[in-house]
Amino acid sequence: MSLATRTRKALYAGATAALLGATLVGASAAPASAEPRDGTCNAGEFCLYYGEGQSGAVADFANSKRDYTENGSCISFRGAGKAGAGVCVQNHAKSVWNRTGATAYEFYNSNFGGTHDVIPAGTQANLNANVYNDNASHILGDASLRFPLNVTQAQIKNRSPHWCWDSKTNCHHDYNAADIFAATGTAVVSPVAGTVMTKNIRSSGVGSTVTVKDRFGRLWYFAHMHHSPAPVVSVGQHVEKGTRIGTVGTSAHALGTPAHLHLDMRVGVDERVGCSGSGCASYGFVNNQPLLRTAFLARPAS
Ligand SMILES: [Zn+2]
């Protein structure tokens, strides 16, 4: 776990405890119908339970949630007289029932970051140890990535230096981002289905850049790409997973380092913030190394 992750979790835990009293006051206003967070796990909903085996109070959701707060308060479990009623959902869920028709991803960090558990449609289960009582956001739908380079595993593993593909934590120098070392000219493809938000063609500095926003509000930023040939997508264009974006640039485009793709992500923004190095640390970039590793391991070995 990175220092940044620990800090983030600790801050949320403090806020959660402070808000608990306020949430209990409002809990009785829940409508008694098949609506999200009415304390009943209805068909079509994704439900988090305070206890194991779908026991205790429940928090039922109809949509993805990038954190478990609403209107400045923590979202709490509902269920009069049941264990956990009124307790904040964040970091207190032990089991789930996925009654949606889609796969659900429960994440350790807010903003769909860090380690996660995958819950298939229709499944009742206790959460895996990595997110058991350590849950901060969820995606309903396919959160998985297509690895953003058209390469085999061997082509990445054999680079020196190489992307920290086997690290369990964030491994960019200054903040949550991935530097994936690859040969100049390697095709960069979109890891998600989404819309191209920005494109800049540059022969120096950070090189050519593109951003793509997906339906979960995740804004993906690709940097150090080549200027000639330039990125092939246009602003406003819809891309699918695997749609070609551009190519990995030369060392000159990567600020003097060997050629690599820089990939970072934030949630809920339309433009990538202008920052570099340690100056980016306070902007809420999300650790997506676990999703990237899974995508990498889906590539052919050689
Ligand atoms: Zn980088």
py3Dmol code that shows the C-alpha trace and the ligand (Angstrom):
import py3Dmol

protein = """\
ATOM      1  CA  MET A   1       0.000   0.000   0.000  1.00  0.00           C
ATOM      2  CA  SER A   2       1.338   3.420  -0.880  1.00  0.00           C
ATOM      3  CA  LEU A   3       1.602   6.273   1.554  1.00  0.00           C
ATOM      4  CA  ALA A   4      -0.984   8.163  -0.492  1.00  0.00           C
ATOM      5  CA  THR A   5      -3.460   5.288  -0.182  1.00  0.00           C
ATOM      6  CA  ARG A   6      -3.034   5.056   3.569  1.00  0.00           C
ATOM      7  CA  THR A   7      -3.590   8.769   3.960  1.00  0.00           C
ATOM      8  CA  ARG A   8      -6.679   8.698   1.820  1.00  0.00           C
ATOM      9  CA  LYS A   9      -8.243   5.826   3.727  1.00  0.00           C
ATOM     10  CA  ALA A  10      -7.413   7.407   7.064  1.00  0.00           C
ATOM     11  CA  LEU A  11      -9.019  10.692   6.079  1.00  0.00           C
ATOM     12  CA  TYR A  12     -12.195   8.979   4.966  1.00  0.00           C
ATOM     13  CA  ALA A  13     -12.370   6.912   8.130  1.00  0.00           C
ATOM     14  CA  GLY A  14     -12.213  10.084  10.222  1.00  0.00           C
ATOM     15  CA  ALA A  15     -14.914  11.813   8.218  1.00  0.00           C
ATOM     16  CA  THR A  16     -17.099   8.725   8.412  1.00  0.00           C
ATOM     17  CA  ALA A  17     -16.972   8.587  12.195  1.00  0.00           C
ATOM     18  CA  ALA A  18     -17.769  12.285  12.513  1.00  0.00           C
ATOM     19  CA  LEU A  19     -20.833  11.983  10.272  1.00  0.00           C
ATOM     20  CA  LEU A  20     -22.366   8.941  11.894  1.00  0.00           C
ATOM     21  CA  GLY A  21     -24.545  10.874  14.354  1.00  0.00           C
ATOM     22  CA  ALA A  22     -26.048  13.103  11.678  1.00  0.00           C
ATOM     23  CA  THR A  23     -26.910  10.135   9.472  1.00  0.00           C
ATOM     24  CA  LEU A  24     -28.804   8.325  12.232  1.00  0.00           C
ATOM     25  CA  VAL A  25     -31.147  11.297  12.615  1.00  0.00           C
ATOM     26  CA  GLY A  26     -32.223  11.189   8.973  1.00  0.00           C
ATOM     27  CA  ALA A  27     -32.526   7.401   8.677  1.00  0.00           C
ATOM     28  CA  SER A  28     -36.253   7.212   9.503  1.00  0.00           C
ATOM     29  CA  ALA A  29     -37.197   9.228   6.382  1.00  0.00           C
ATOM     30  CA  ALA A  30     -36.539   6.282   4.026  1.00  0.00           C
ATOM     31  CA  PRO A  31     -39.463   5.556   1.669  1.00  0.00           C
ATOM     32  CA  ALA A  32     -40.940   2.054   1.947  1.00  0.00           C
ATOM     33  CA  SER A  33     -40.719   1.189  -1.738  1.00  0.00           C
ATOM     34  CA  ALA A  34     -38.442  -0.537  -4.222  1.00  0.00           C
ATOM     35  CA  GLU A  35     -36.055   2.387  -4.399  1.00  0.00           C
ATOM     36  CA  PRO A  36     -32.323   2.536  -3.851  1.00  0.00           C
ATOM     37  CA  ARG A  37     -31.406   2.700  -0.167  1.00  0.00           C
ATOM     38  CA  ASP A  38     -34.842   1.848   1.143  1.00  0.00           C
ATOM     39  CA  GLY A  39     -33.251  -0.929   3.215  1.00  0.00           C
ATOM     40  CA  THR A  40     -34.530  -3.736   0.983  1.00  0.00           C
ATOM     41  CA  CYS A  41     -32.444  -5.545  -1.608  1.00  0.00           C
ATOM     42  CA  ASN A  42     -34.755  -5.493  -4.615  1.00  0.00           C
ATOM     43  CA  ALA A  43     -34.327  -7.064  -8.035  1.00  0.00           C
ATOM     44  CA  GLY A  44     -32.056  -4.878 -10.158  1.00  0.00           C
ATOM     45  CA  GLU A  45     -30.033  -3.577  -7.209  1.00  0.00           C
ATOM     46  CA  PHE A  46     -26.508  -4.080  -5.900  1.00  0.00           C
ATOM     47  CA  CYS A  47     -26.591  -4.529  -2.138  1.00  0.00           C
ATOM     48  CA  LEU A  48     -23.906  -4.239   0.523  1.00  0.00           C
ATOM     49  CA  TYR A  49     -24.530  -5.842   3.930  1.00  0.00           C
ATOM     50  CA  TYR A  50     -23.114  -5.014   7.333  1.00  0.00           C
ATOM     51  CA  GLY A  51     -22.831  -8.712   8.225  1.00  0.00           C
ATOM     52  CA  GLU A  52     -21.501 -11.831   6.513  1.00  0.00           C
ATOM     53  CA  GLY A  53     -23.886 -14.051   4.556  1.00  0.00           C
ATOM     54  CA  GLN A  54     -26.149 -11.136   3.589  1.00  0.00           C
ATOM     55  CA  SER A  55     -27.085 -10.552   7.239  1.00  0.00           C
ATOM     56  CA  GLY A  56     -27.670  -7.346   9.176  1.00  0.00           C
ATOM     57  CA  ALA A  57     -28.601  -3.965   7.758  1.00  0.00           C
ATOM     58  CA  VAL A  58     -28.289  -3.321   4.013  1.00  0.00           C
ATOM     59  CA  ALA A  59     -27.386  -0.521   1.603  1.00  0.00           C
ATOM     60  CA  ASP A  60     -29.069  -1.064  -1.780  1.00  0.00           C
ATOM     61  CA  PHE A  61     -27.851   0.748  -4.907  1.00  0.00           C
ATOM     62  CA  ALA A  62     -29.150   1.157  -8.458  1.00  0.00           C
ATOM     63  CA  ASN A  63     -26.015   2.856  -9.864  1.00  0.00           C
ATOM     64  CA  SER A  64     -22.251   3.006  -9.620  1.00  0.00           C
ATOM     65  CA  LYS A  65     -20.930   5.057  -6.683  1.00  0.00           C
ATOM     66  CA  ARG A  66     -17.521   6.739  -6.692  1.00  0.00           C
ATOM     67  CA  ASP A  67     -17.709   7.157  -2.922  1.00  0.00           C
ATOM     68  CA  TYR A  68     -20.208   6.413  -0.182  1.00  0.00           C
ATOM     69  CA  THR A  69     -21.212   9.954   0.657  1.00  0.00           C
ATOM     70  CA  GLU A  70     -24.279  11.952  -0.318  1.00  0.00           C
ATOM     71  CA  ASN A  71     -25.071  15.600   0.396  1.00  0.00           C
ATOM     72  CA  GLY A  72     -22.109  15.817   2.707  1.00  0.00           C
ATOM     73  CA  SER A  73     -23.031  12.810   4.830  1.00  0.00           C
ATOM     74  CA  CYS A  74     -21.948   9.199   4.720  1.00  0.00           C
ATOM     75  CA  ILE A  75     -24.372   6.710   3.181  1.00  0.00           C
ATOM     76  CA  SER A  76     -25.416   4.299   5.924  1.00  0.00           C
ATOM     77  CA  PHE A  77     -26.875   0.793   6.191  1.00  0.00           C
ATOM     78  CA  ARG A  78     -30.664   0.649   6.665  1.00  0.00           C
ATOM     79  CA  GLY A  79     -32.875  -1.826   8.518  1.00  0.00           C
ATOM     80  CA  ALA A  80     -34.608  -1.029  11.796  1.00  0.00           C
ATOM     81  CA  GLY A  81     -33.367  -3.247  14.609  1.00  0.00           C
ATOM     82  CA  LYS A  82     -30.796  -5.006  12.425  1.00  0.00           C
ATOM     83  CA  ALA A  83     -27.074  -5.122  13.214  1.00  0.00           C
ATOM     84  CA  GLY A  84     -25.251  -2.227  11.589  1.00  0.00           C
ATOM     85  CA  ALA A  85     -28.304  -0.027  10.994  1.00  0.00           C
ATOM     86  CA  GLY A  86     -27.111   3.589  10.750  1.00  0.00           C
ATOM     87  CA  VAL A  87     -23.430   2.630  10.363  1.00  0.00           C
ATOM     88  CA  CYS A  88     -21.580   4.208   7.410  1.00  0.00           C
ATOM     89  CA  VAL A  89     -21.235   1.881   4.424  1.00  0.00           C
ATOM     90  CA  GLN A  90     -17.642   2.888   3.723  1.00  0.00           C
ATOM     91  CA  ASN A  91     -15.209   0.373   5.232  1.00  0.00           C
ATOM     92  CA  HIS A  92     -18.042  -1.575   6.922  1.00  0.00           C
ATOM     93  CA  ALA A  93     -19.437  -3.983   4.281  1.00  0.00           C
ATOM     94  CA  LYS A  94     -18.785  -7.698   4.770  1.00  0.00           C
ATOM     95  CA  SER A  95     -21.056  -9.294   2.152  1.00  0.00           C
ATOM     96  CA  VAL A  96     -22.947  -8.462  -1.035  1.00  0.00           C
ATOM     97  CA  TRP A  97     -25.830  -9.534  -3.229  1.00  0.00           C
ATOM     98  CA  ASN A  98     -25.561  -8.468  -6.847  1.00  0.00           C
ATOM     99  CA  ARG A  99     -29.152  -8.422  -8.145  1.00  0.00           C
ATOM    100  CA  THR A 100     -28.245  -6.342 -11.210  1.00  0.00           C
ATOM    101  CA  GLY A 101     -27.848  -7.997 -14.585  1.00  0.00           C
ATOM    102  CA  ALA A 102     -24.222  -6.884 -14.762  1.00  0.00           C
ATOM    103  CA  THR A 103     -20.907  -7.673 -13.128  1.00  0.00           C
ATOM    104  CA  ALA A 104     -20.107  -5.486 -10.118  1.00  0.00           C
ATOM    105  CA  TYR A 105     -16.661  -4.303  -8.969  1.00  0.00           C
ATOM    106  CA  GLU A 106     -16.166  -3.318  -5.325  1.00  0.00           C
ATOM    107  CA  PHE A 107     -13.053  -1.129  -4.857  1.00  0.00           C
ATOM    108  CA  TYR A 108     -10.773  -0.547  -1.881  1.00  0.00           C
ATOM    109  CA  ASN A 109     -10.410   3.172  -2.704  1.00  0.00           C
ATOM    110  CA  SER A 110     -12.901   5.850  -3.618  1.00  0.00           C
ATOM    111  CA  ASN A 111     -13.032   6.880  -7.315  1.00  0.00           C
ATOM    112  CA  PHE A 112     -12.841   3.226  -8.453  1.00  0.00           C
ATOM    113  CA  GLY A 113      -9.192   2.853  -7.469  1.00  0.00           C
ATOM    114  CA  GLY A 114      -6.895   0.306  -5.901  1.00  0.00           C
ATOM    115  CA  THR A 115      -7.509  -3.364  -5.309  1.00  0.00           C
ATOM    116  CA  HIS A 116     -11.006  -4.709  -5.953  1.00  0.00           C
ATOM    117  CA  ASP A 117     -13.365  -7.685  -5.792  1.00  0.00           C
ATOM    118  CA  VAL A 118     -15.398  -8.830  -8.805  1.00  0.00           C
ATOM    119  CA  ILE A 119     -18.977  -9.947  -8.096  1.00  0.00           C
ATOM    120  CA  PRO A 120     -20.736 -11.648 -11.058  1.00  0.00           C
ATOM    121  CA  ALA A 121     -24.391 -10.874 -11.804  1.00  0.00           C
ATOM    122  CA  GLY A 122     -26.758 -12.758  -9.507  1.00  0.00           C
ATOM    123  CA  THR A 123     -24.096 -13.648  -6.937  1.00  0.00           C
ATOM    124  CA  GLN A 124     -24.412 -13.614  -3.141  1.00  0.00           C
ATOM    125  CA  ALA A 125     -20.992 -13.663  -1.472  1.00  0.00           C
ATOM    126  CA  ASN A 126     -18.852 -12.456   1.385  1.00  0.00           C
ATOM    127  CA  LEU A 127     -16.393  -9.840   0.150  1.00  0.00           C
ATOM    128  CA  ASN A 128     -12.821 -10.970  -0.479  1.00  0.00           C
ATOM    129  CA  ALA A 129     -10.295 -10.105   2.220  1.00  0.00           C
ATOM    130  CA  ASN A 130      -8.860  -7.225   0.160  1.00  0.00           C
ATOM    131  CA  VAL A 131     -12.080  -5.212   0.425  1.00  0.00           C
ATOM    132  CA  TYR A 132     -13.796  -6.854   3.441  1.00  0.00           C
ATOM    133  CA  ASN A 133     -14.573  -3.940   5.776  1.00  0.00           C
ATOM    134  CA  ASP A 134     -12.304  -1.909   3.438  1.00  0.00           C
ATOM    135  CA  ASN A 135     -14.737  -0.805   0.718  1.00  0.00           C
ATOM    136  CA  ALA A 136     -14.941   2.695  -0.713  1.00  0.00           C
ATOM    137  CA  SER A 137     -16.648   2.635  -4.160  1.00  0.00           C
ATOM    138  CA  HIS A 138     -18.245   0.346  -6.728  1.00  0.00           C
ATOM    139  CA  ILE A 139     -18.894   0.095 -10.440  1.00  0.00           C
ATOM    140  CA  LEU A 140     -21.990  -1.671 -11.797  1.00  0.00           C
ATOM    141  CA  GLY A 141     -20.986  -2.814 -15.265  1.00  0.00           C
ATOM    142  CA  ASP A 142     -17.715  -3.770 -16.887  1.00  0.00           C
ATOM    143  CA  ALA A 143     -14.912  -1.900 -15.099  1.00  0.00           C
ATOM    144  CA  SER A 144     -12.200  -3.974 -16.768  1.00  0.00           C
ATOM    145  CA  LEU A 145      -9.568  -2.436 -19.021  1.00  0.00           C
ATOM    146  CA  ARG A 146      -8.109  -3.414 -22.372  1.00  0.00           C
ATOM    147  CA  PHE A 147      -4.322  -3.170 -21.952  1.00  0.00           C
ATOM    148  CA  PRO A 148      -3.498   0.183 -23.612  1.00  0.00           C
ATOM    149  CA  LEU A 149      -0.635  -1.132 -25.789  1.00  0.00           C
ATOM    150  CA  ASN A 150      -0.691  -3.699 -28.577  1.00  0.00           C
ATOM    151  CA  VAL A 151       2.056  -5.893 -27.137  1.00  0.00           C
ATOM    152  CA  THR A 152       2.702  -9.339 -25.719  1.00  0.00           C
ATOM    153  CA  GLN A 153       3.588  -9.823 -22.059  1.00  0.00           C
ATOM    154  CA  ALA A 154       7.165 -10.652 -23.088  1.00  0.00           C
ATOM    155  CA  GLN A 155       7.558  -7.368 -24.972  1.00  0.00           C
ATOM    156  CA  ILE A 156       6.781  -5.461 -21.767  1.00  0.00           C
ATOM    157  CA  LYS A 157       8.662  -7.720 -19.345  1.00  0.00           C
ATOM    158  CA  ASN A 158      11.815  -7.593 -21.491  1.00  0.00           C
ATOM    159  CA  ARG A 159      12.054  -3.795 -21.510  1.00  0.00           C
ATOM    160  CA  SER A 160      14.612  -2.173 -19.259  1.00  0.00           C
ATOM    161  CA  PRO A 161      13.474  -0.346 -17.293  1.00  0.00           C
ATOM    162  CA  HIS A 162      10.104  -2.031 -17.364  1.00  0.00           C
ATOM    163  CA  TRP A 163       6.671  -1.076 -16.142  1.00  0.00           C
ATOM    164  CA  CYS A 164       6.167  -2.324 -12.566  1.00  0.00           C
ATOM    165  CA  TRP A 165       3.540  -4.791 -13.800  1.00  0.00           C
ATOM    166  CA  ASP A 166       3.947  -7.138 -10.827  1.00  0.00           C
ATOM    167  CA  SER A 167       3.798  -4.496  -8.127  1.00  0.00           C
ATOM    168  CA  LYS A 168       0.860  -4.637  -5.768  1.00  0.00           C
ATOM    169  CA  THR A 169       0.864  -0.880  -5.247  1.00  0.00           C
ATOM    170  CA  ASN A 170       1.217   2.309  -7.204  1.00  0.00           C
ATOM    171  CA  CYS A 171       4.651   2.509  -8.786  1.00  0.00           C
ATOM    172  CA  HIS A 172       4.883   5.888 -10.493  1.00  0.00           C
ATOM    173  CA  HIS A 173       7.474   8.133  -8.902  1.00  0.00           C
ATOM    174  CA  ASP A 174       5.302  10.936  -7.636  1.00  0.00           C
ATOM    175  CA  TYR A 175       1.602  10.111  -7.855  1.00  0.00           C
ATOM    176  CA  ASN A 176      -0.919   7.559  -9.108  1.00  0.00           C
ATOM    177  CA  ALA A 177      -0.025   6.942 -12.759  1.00  0.00           C
ATOM    178  CA  ALA A 178       1.543   4.247 -14.909  1.00  0.00           C
ATOM    179  CA  ASP A 179       4.686   4.631 -17.013  1.00  0.00           C
ATOM    180  CA  ILE A 180       4.648   1.642 -19.353  1.00  0.00           C
ATOM    181  CA  PHE A 181       7.971   1.302 -21.177  1.00  0.00           C
ATOM    182  CA  ALA A 182       7.611   0.041 -24.741  1.00  0.00           C
ATOM    183  CA  ALA A 183       9.285   0.371 -28.114  1.00  0.00           C
ATOM    184  CA  THR A 184       8.813   3.587 -30.067  1.00  0.00           C
ATOM    185  CA  GLY A 185       6.012   3.101 -32.562  1.00  0.00           C
ATOM    186  CA  THR A 186       4.066   0.594 -30.437  1.00  0.00           C
ATOM    187  CA  ALA A 187       0.325   1.099 -31.010  1.00  0.00           C
ATOM    188  CA  VAL A 188      -1.525   2.832 -28.155  1.00  0.00           C
ATOM    189  CA  VAL A 189      -5.156   1.684 -27.912  1.00  0.00           C
ATOM    190  CA  SER A 190      -8.037   2.808 -25.716  1.00  0.00           C
ATOM    191  CA  PRO A 191      -8.417   0.756 -22.507  1.00  0.00           C
ATOM    192  CA  VAL A 192     -12.134   1.664 -22.330  1.00  0.00           C
ATOM    193  CA  ALA A 193     -15.147   2.557 -24.438  1.00  0.00           C
ATOM    194  CA  GLY A 194     -15.642   6.301 -24.270  1.00  0.00           C
ATOM    195  CA  THR A 195     -15.381   9.709 -25.898  1.00  0.00           C
ATOM    196  CA  VAL A 196     -12.220  11.556 -26.917  1.00  0.00           C
ATOM    197  CA  MET A 197     -12.191  14.803 -24.883  1.00  0.00           C
ATOM    198  CA  THR A 198      -8.868  16.414 -25.848  1.00  0.00           C
ATOM    199  CA  LYS A 199      -5.995  15.937 -28.274  1.00  0.00           C
ATOM    200  CA  ASN A 200      -2.700  17.831 -28.425  1.00  0.00           C
ATOM    201  CA  ILE A 201       0.032  17.187 -30.976  1.00  0.00           C
ATOM    202  CA  ARG A 202       3.503  18.127 -29.721  1.00  0.00           C
ATOM    203  CA  SER A 203       7.040  17.233 -30.719  1.00  0.00           C
ATOM    204  CA  SER A 204       8.580  18.176 -27.369  1.00  0.00           C
ATOM    205  CA  GLY A 205       7.732  18.381 -23.672  1.00  0.00           C
ATOM    206  CA  VAL A 206       5.199  15.685 -22.758  1.00  0.00           C
ATOM    207  CA  GLY A 207       4.748  14.849 -26.446  1.00  0.00           C
ATOM    208  CA  SER A 208       1.355  14.220 -28.006  1.00  0.00           C
ATOM    209  CA  THR A 209      -1.528  13.667 -25.575  1.00  0.00           C
ATOM    210  CA  VAL A 210      -5.127  12.423 -25.717  1.00  0.00           C
ATOM    211  CA  THR A 211      -7.844  12.100 -23.076  1.00  0.00           C
ATOM    212  CA  VAL A 212     -10.776   9.659 -23.203  1.00  0.00           C
ATOM    213  CA  LYS A 213     -13.746   9.748 -20.805  1.00  0.00           C
ATOM    214  CA  ASP A 214     -15.750   6.558 -20.173  1.00  0.00           C
ATOM    215  CA  ARG A 215     -19.336   6.063 -18.978  1.00  0.00           C
ATOM    216  CA  PHE A 216     -18.258   5.787 -15.342  1.00  0.00           C
ATOM    217  CA  GLY A 217     -16.775   9.292 -15.455  1.00  0.00           C
ATOM    218  CA  ARG A 218     -13.175   8.041 -15.602  1.00  0.00           C
ATOM    219  CA  LEU A 219     -10.939  10.427 -17.614  1.00  0.00           C
ATOM    220  CA  TRP A 220      -7.923   8.584 -19.037  1.00  0.00           C
ATOM    221  CA  TYR A 221      -4.863  10.606 -20.077  1.00  0.00           C
ATOM    222  CA  PHE A 222      -2.300   9.273 -22.531  1.00  0.00           C
ATOM    223  CA  ALA A 223       0.993  11.167 -22.835  1.00  0.00           C
ATOM    224  CA  HIS A 224       4.415  10.949 -24.500  1.00  0.00           C
ATOM    225  CA  MET A 225       2.860   9.748 -27.751  1.00  0.00           C
ATOM    226  CA  HIS A 226       4.477  10.457 -31.096  1.00  0.00           C
ATOM    227  CA  HIS A 227       3.728  13.643 -33.105  1.00  0.00           C
ATOM    228  CA  SER A 228       4.559  12.092 -36.476  1.00  0.00           C
ATOM    229  CA  PRO A 229       2.622   9.970 -37.011  1.00  0.00           C
ATOM    230  CA  ALA A 230       0.230  11.972 -34.821  1.00  0.00           C
ATOM    231  CA  PRO A 231      -2.636  10.529 -32.743  1.00  0.00           C
ATOM    232  CA  VAL A 232      -5.350   9.254 -35.103  1.00  0.00           C
ATOM    233  CA  VAL A 233      -8.489  10.079 -33.062  1.00  0.00           C
ATOM    234  CA  SER A 234     -10.441  13.382 -33.060  1.00  0.00           C
ATOM    235  CA  VAL A 235     -12.085  15.289 -30.224  1.00  0.00           C
ATOM    236  CA  GLY A 236     -15.685  14.094 -29.794  1.00  0.00           C
ATOM    237  CA  GLN A 237     -15.022  10.737 -31.425  1.00  0.00           C
ATOM    238  CA  HIS A 238     -16.427   7.604 -29.769  1.00  0.00           C
ATOM    239  CA  VAL A 239     -13.837   4.897 -29.193  1.00  0.00           C
ATOM    240  CA  GLU A 240     -14.233   1.260 -28.206  1.00  0.00           C
ATOM    241  CA  LYS A 241     -11.865  -0.820 -26.122  1.00  0.00           C
ATOM    242  CA  GLY A 242      -8.944  -1.448 -28.457  1.00  0.00           C
ATOM    243  CA  THR A 243      -9.534   1.489 -30.808  1.00  0.00           C
ATOM    244  CA  ARG A 244      -6.145   2.772 -31.944  1.00  0.00           C
ATOM    245  CA  ILE A 245      -5.275   6.185 -30.451  1.00  0.00           C
ATOM    246  CA  GLY A 246      -1.673   6.783 -31.533  1.00  0.00           C
ATOM    247  CA  THR A 247       1.835   5.419 -31.018  1.00  0.00           C
ATOM    248  CA  VAL A 248       4.433   5.424 -28.257  1.00  0.00           C
ATOM    249  CA  GLY A 249       6.811   8.315 -28.896  1.00  0.00           C
ATOM    250  CA  THR A 250      10.576   8.655 -28.854  1.00  0.00           C
ATOM    251  CA  SER A 251      12.709   9.283 -25.813  1.00  0.00           C
ATOM    252  CA  ALA A 252      12.724  13.012 -26.558  1.00  0.00           C
ATOM    253  CA  HIS A 253       8.983  13.082 -25.939  1.00  0.00           C
ATOM    254  CA  ALA A 254       9.308  11.354 -22.584  1.00  0.00           C
ATOM    255  CA  LEU A 255      11.397  14.059 -20.906  1.00  0.00           C
ATOM    256  CA  GLY A 256      14.702  12.306 -21.463  1.00  0.00           C
ATOM    257  CA  THR A 257      13.657   8.829 -20.287  1.00  0.00           C
ATOM    258  CA  PRO A 258      13.344   5.709 -22.450  1.00  0.00           C
ATOM    259  CA  ALA A 259      10.189   5.632 -24.603  1.00  0.00           C
ATOM    260  CA  HIS A 260       7.041   4.879 -22.654  1.00  0.00           C
ATOM    261  CA  LEU A 261       3.320   5.506 -22.457  1.00  0.00           C
ATOM    262  CA  HIS A 262       2.247   7.627 -19.496  1.00  0.00           C
ATOM    263  CA  LEU A 263      -1.299   6.741 -18.402  1.00  0.00           C
ATOM    264  CA  ASP A 264      -3.158   8.399 -15.550  1.00  0.00           C
ATOM    265  CA  MET A 265      -6.817   8.722 -14.563  1.00  0.00           C
ATOM    266  CA  ARG A 266      -9.136  10.951 -12.535  1.00  0.00           C
ATOM    267  CA  VAL A 267     -12.889  10.651 -12.019  1.00  0.00           C
ATOM    268  CA  GLY A 268     -15.515  13.347 -12.577  1.00  0.00           C
ATOM    269  CA  VAL A 269     -13.486  15.805 -14.679  1.00  0.00           C
ATOM    270  CA  ASP A 270     -13.511  16.646 -18.407  1.00  0.00           C
ATOM    271  CA  GLU A 271      -9.952  17.918 -18.703  1.00  0.00           C
ATOM    272  CA  ARG A 272      -6.660  16.605 -17.440  1.00  0.00           C
ATOM    273  CA  VAL A 273      -5.198  19.044 -14.926  1.00  0.00           C
ATOM    274  CA  GLY A 274      -1.946  20.746 -15.925  1.00  0.00           C
ATOM    275  CA  CYS A 275       0.702  19.371 -13.567  1.00  0.00           C
ATOM    276  CA  SER A 276       3.876  17.324 -13.591  1.00  0.00           C
ATOM    277  CA  GLY A 277       5.971  15.334 -11.154  1.00  0.00           C
ATOM    278  CA  SER A 278       5.237  15.745  -7.462  1.00  0.00           C
ATOM    279  CA  GLY A 279       3.021  18.740  -8.323  1.00  0.00           C
ATOM    280  CA  CYS A 280       0.336  16.240  -9.418  1.00  0.00           C
ATOM    281  CA  ALA A 281       0.134  14.546  -6.032  1.00  0.00           C
ATOM    282  CA  SER A 282      -2.772  16.612  -4.710  1.00  0.00           C
ATOM    283  CA  TYR A 283      -5.080  16.242  -7.729  1.00  0.00           C
ATOM    284  CA  GLY A 284      -6.740  12.941  -6.895  1.00  0.00           C
ATOM    285  CA  PHE A 285      -5.251  10.712  -9.575  1.00  0.00           C
ATOM    286  CA  VAL A 286      -6.482   7.173  -9.112  1.00  0.00           C
ATOM    287  CA  ASN A 287      -4.397   4.045  -8.596  1.00  0.00           C
ATOM    288  CA  ASN A 288      -5.410   1.743 -11.443  1.00  0.00           C
ATOM    289  CA  GLN A 289      -2.426  -0.596 -11.307  1.00  0.00           C
ATOM    290  CA  PRO A 290      -4.650  -3.531 -10.203  1.00  0.00           C
ATOM    291  CA  LEU A 291      -6.958  -3.093 -13.230  1.00  0.00           C
ATOM    292  CA  LEU A 292      -3.940  -2.580 -15.523  1.00  0.00           C
ATOM    293  CA  ARG A 293      -2.234  -5.739 -14.220  1.00  0.00           C
ATOM    294  CA  THR A 294      -5.348  -7.787 -14.946  1.00  0.00           C
ATOM    295  CA  ALA A 295      -5.489  -6.345 -18.469  1.00  0.00           C
ATOM    296  CA  PHE A 296      -1.778  -7.033 -18.945  1.00  0.00           C
ATOM    297  CA  LEU A 297      -2.127 -10.679 -17.917  1.00  0.00           C
ATOM    298  CA  ALA A 298      -4.895 -11.068 -20.521  1.00  0.00           C
ATOM    299  CA  ARG A 299      -2.337 -10.314 -23.262  1.00  0.00           C
ATOM    300  CA  PRO A 300      -0.618 -13.189 -25.106  1.00  0.00           C
ATOM    301  CA  ALA A 301       2.487 -14.341 -23.205  1.00  0.00           C
ATOM    302  CA  SER A 302       4.758 -14.042 -26.238  1.00  0.00           C
TER     303      SER A 302
END
"""
ligand_1 = """\
1
ZN
Zn 4.608 9.164 -16.125
"""
view = py3Dmol.view(width=600, height=400)
view.addModel(protein, "pdb")
view.setStyle({"model": 0}, {"cartoon": {"style": "trace"}})
view.addModel(ligand_1, "xyz")
view.setStyle({"model": 1}, {"stick": {}})
view.zoomTo()
view.show()
